[in-house]
């Protein structure tokens, strides 16, 4: 699996687990990379740090849910 595919699969995993506690150490452990290396790869491919991405996705999901409520 190349880096682009790896990041895509990691993004999919994050999306499927946004409702759970996602600690950076756990995400790094699941990825098989060190936390430092994972952060570099993630920023290189997405432009965001891993924590920024997770935070923004959670805020977006929360805002969307609020819009759906009457």
N, CA, C and O of each residue as an XYZ file, in Angstrom:
280
protein
N       0.855     -1.172      0.000
C       0.000      0.000      0.000
C       0.902      1.237      0.000
O       1.806      1.355      0.827
N       0.648      2.152     -0.931
C       1.454      3.371     -0.954
C       0.932      4.375      0.076
O      -0.103      4.150      0.704
N       1.650      5.474      0.241
C       1.290      6.448      1.278
C      -0.083      7.060      1.051
O      -0.834      7.261      2.005
N      -0.417      7.354     -0.179
C      -1.722      7.956     -0.487
C      -2.854      6.993     -0.093
O      -3.841      7.410      0.514
N      -2.710      5.723     -0.435
C      -3.712      4.725     -0.065
C      -3.782      4.559      1.446
O      -4.863      4.403      2.014
N      -2.623      4.593      2.092
C      -2.584      4.485      3.546
C      -3.351      5.638      4.193
O      -4.162      5.418      5.093
N      -3.096      6.859      3.738
C      -3.781      8.023      4.301
C      -5.278      7.921      4.030
O      -6.081      8.248      4.904
N      -5.666      7.481      2.852
C      -7.089      7.326      2.524
C      -7.740      6.310      3.464
O      -8.846      6.543      3.952
N      -7.067      5.188      3.722
C      -7.644      4.189      4.623
C      -7.685      4.710      6.057
O      -8.610      4.393      6.805
N      -6.691      5.507      6.444
C      -6.696      6.108      7.775
C      -7.839      7.112      7.900
O      -8.512      7.152      8.930
N      -8.065      7.917      6.874
C      -9.185      8.865      6.886
C     -10.521      8.130      7.000
O     -11.409      8.560      7.736
N     -10.658      7.035      6.281
C     -11.878      6.227      6.381
C     -12.064      5.705      7.798
O     -13.170      5.744      8.337
N     -10.985      5.218      8.400
C     -11.062      4.694      9.761
C     -11.446      5.798     10.736
O     -12.278      5.588     11.618
N     -10.847      6.970     10.581
C     -11.174      8.103     11.449
C     -12.649      8.455     11.306
O     -13.340      8.638     12.308
N     -13.139      8.552     10.077
C     -14.545      8.884      9.836
C     -15.470      7.878     10.524
O     -16.493      8.260     11.094
N     -15.117      6.619     10.472
C     -15.946      5.573     11.081
C     -15.854      5.547     12.603
O     -16.647      4.876     13.264
N     -14.892      6.273     13.158
C     -14.676      6.243     14.599
C     -14.735      7.623     15.255
O     -14.245      7.788     16.372
N     -15.320      8.607     14.590
C     -15.385      9.960     15.142
C     -16.136     10.005     16.467
O     -15.868     10.875     17.296
N     -17.055      9.098     16.676
C     -17.829      9.078     17.911
C     -17.092      8.472     19.086
O     -17.603      8.487     20.206
N     -15.916      7.945     18.861
C     -15.120      7.333     19.919
C     -13.977      8.256     20.314
O     -13.659      9.204     19.596
N     -13.363      7.977     21.453
C     -12.156      8.704     21.841
C     -11.038      8.303     20.887
O     -10.683      7.129     20.788
N     -10.491      9.282     20.193
C      -9.397      9.014     19.260
C      -8.152      9.730     19.760
O      -7.934     10.904     19.461
N      -7.351      9.021     20.513
C      -6.104      9.575     21.013
C      -5.020      9.355     19.967
O      -4.972      8.309     19.319
N      -4.163     10.333     19.810
C      -3.137     10.250     18.774
C      -2.243      9.030     18.940
O      -1.831      8.421     17.952
N      -1.940      8.671     20.181
C      -1.109      7.485     20.398
C      -1.809      6.229     19.908
O      -1.169      5.343     19.340
N      -3.114      6.144     20.121
C      -3.872      4.973     19.657
C      -3.906      4.921     18.136
O      -3.716      3.858     17.545
N      -4.147      6.069     17.498
C      -4.185      6.116     16.037
C      -2.819      5.723     15.477
O      -2.739      4.968     14.507
N      -1.761      6.223     16.073
C      -0.406      5.879     15.623
C      -0.143      4.389     15.801
O       0.419      3.744     14.917
N      -0.546      3.848     16.937
C      -0.333      2.415     17.192
C      -1.068      1.583     16.155
O      -0.516      0.617     15.629
N      -2.312      1.951     15.855
C      -3.093      1.207     14.860
C      -2.477      1.321     13.471
O      -2.583      0.401     12.660
N      -1.830      2.455     13.203
C      -1.260      2.678     11.875
C       0.039      1.898     11.667
O       0.404      1.574     10.537
N       0.726      1.603     12.765
C       2.010      0.931     12.651
C       3.178      1.896     12.505
O       4.327      1.471     12.382
N       2.892      3.179     12.519
C       3.932      4.202     12.442
C       4.107      4.856     13.795
O       3.216      4.803     14.643
N       5.269      5.479     13.996
C       5.446      6.264     15.212
C       4.534      7.481     15.121
O       4.138      7.901     14.033
N       4.217      8.025     16.262
C       3.341      9.204     16.296
C       3.948     10.334     15.453
O       3.245     10.996     14.689
N       5.240     10.542     15.601
C       5.939     11.590     14.883
C       5.847     11.383     13.368
O       5.505     12.311     12.634
N       6.147     10.188     12.906
C       6.126      9.906     11.472
C       4.704      9.993     10.919
O       4.493     10.518      9.826
N       3.749      9.490     11.657
C       2.353      9.559     11.217
C       1.913     11.010     11.070
O       1.250     11.360     10.094
N       2.275     11.854     12.029
C       1.905     13.274     11.953
C       2.489     13.912     10.691
O       1.810     14.675     10.004
N       3.743     13.597     10.394
C       4.378     14.166      9.193
C       3.677     13.705      7.927
O       3.369     14.516      7.054
N       3.426     12.415      7.824
C       2.736     11.884      6.644
C       1.344     12.502      6.490
O       0.946     12.904      5.397
N       0.622     12.568      7.590
C      -0.748     13.064      7.555
C      -0.761     14.523      7.096
O      -1.545     14.886      6.219
N       0.091     15.354      7.676
C       0.139     16.772      7.286
C       0.574     16.925      5.829
O       0.054     17.778      5.110
N       1.513     16.111      5.402
C       2.001     16.168      4.030
C       0.871     15.897      3.040
O       0.808     16.536      1.990
N      -0.009     14.970      3.355
C      -1.065     14.571      2.424
C      -2.376     15.348      2.597
O      -3.161     15.448      1.654
N      -2.617     15.896      3.785
C      -3.901     16.567      4.020
C      -3.772     18.059      4.290
O      -4.732     18.807      4.103
N      -2.602     18.498      4.725
C      -2.425     19.896      5.089
C      -2.836     20.193      6.528
O      -2.740     21.336      6.974
N      -3.287     19.186      7.252
C      -3.721     19.325      8.640
C      -2.907     18.404      9.528
O      -2.428     17.358      9.089
N      -2.757     18.809     10.792
C      -2.245     17.843     11.748
C      -3.369     16.851     12.016
O      -4.535     17.143     11.751
N      -3.032     15.714     12.526
C      -4.032     14.695     12.819
C      -5.071     15.207     13.815
O      -6.269     14.999     13.625
N      -4.617     15.873     14.871
C      -5.538     16.406     15.881
C      -6.448     17.484     15.288
O      -7.641     17.519     15.589
N      -5.893     18.362     14.446
C      -6.706     19.398     13.803
C      -7.799     18.769     12.950
O      -8.954     19.195     12.984
N      -7.421     17.754     12.187
C      -8.390     17.108     11.302
C      -9.530     16.495     12.110
O     -10.702     16.702     11.796
N      -9.186     15.748     13.139
C     -10.206     15.098     13.965
C     -11.110     16.150     14.605
O     -12.331     15.994     14.611
N     -10.530     17.203     15.134
C     -11.307     18.267     15.774
C     -12.254     18.924     14.767
O     -13.433     19.123     15.061
N     -11.743     19.257     13.589
C     -12.576     19.898     12.568
C     -13.709     18.989     12.097
O     -14.831     19.452     11.893
N     -13.425     17.715     11.927
C     -14.465     16.778     11.488
C     -15.543     16.644     12.550
O     -16.728     16.581     12.219
N     -15.158     16.599     13.813
C     -16.144     16.507     14.895
C     -16.993     17.775     14.951
O     -18.207     17.697     15.139
N     -16.372     18.933     14.792
C     -17.127     20.186     14.793
C     -18.089     20.249     13.613
O     -19.229     20.690     13.758
N     -17.636     19.813     12.463
C     -18.495     19.798     11.274
C     -19.684     18.868     11.481
O     -20.821     19.242     11.193
N     -19.432     17.669     11.975
C     -20.512     16.714     12.224
C     -21.507     17.269     13.239
O     -22.716     17.109     13.074
N     -21.007     17.915     14.277
C     -21.868     18.495     15.301
C     -22.747     19.592     14.702
O     -23.944     19.658     14.981
N     -22.146     20.448     13.881
C     -22.907     21.528     13.247
C     -23.977     20.967     12.317
O     -25.091     21.486     12.267
N     -23.647     19.923     11.591
C     -24.626     19.308     10.683
C     -25.789     18.701     11.457
O     -26.941     18.809     11.037
N     -25.492     18.063     12.586
C     -26.540     17.474     13.412
C     -27.455     18.546     13.981
O     -28.668     18.350     14.065
N     -26.880     19.682     14.373
C     -27.679     20.778     14.907
C     -28.610     21.345     13.844
O     -29.733     21.739     14.162
N     -28.174     21.394     12.602
C     -29.000     21.891     11.510
C     -30.188     20.977     11.251
O     -31.256     21.438     10.849
N     -30.003     19.689     11.479
C     -31.058     18.716     11.211
C     -32.152     18.756     12.262
O     -33.292     18.390     11.980
N     -31.823     19.198     13.475
C     -32.806     19.231     14.546
C     -33.787     20.377     14.333
O     -33.382     21.467     13.929
N     -35.087     20.144     14.604
C     -36.087     21.207     14.374
C     -35.963     22.346     15.340
O     -36.733     23.304     15.266
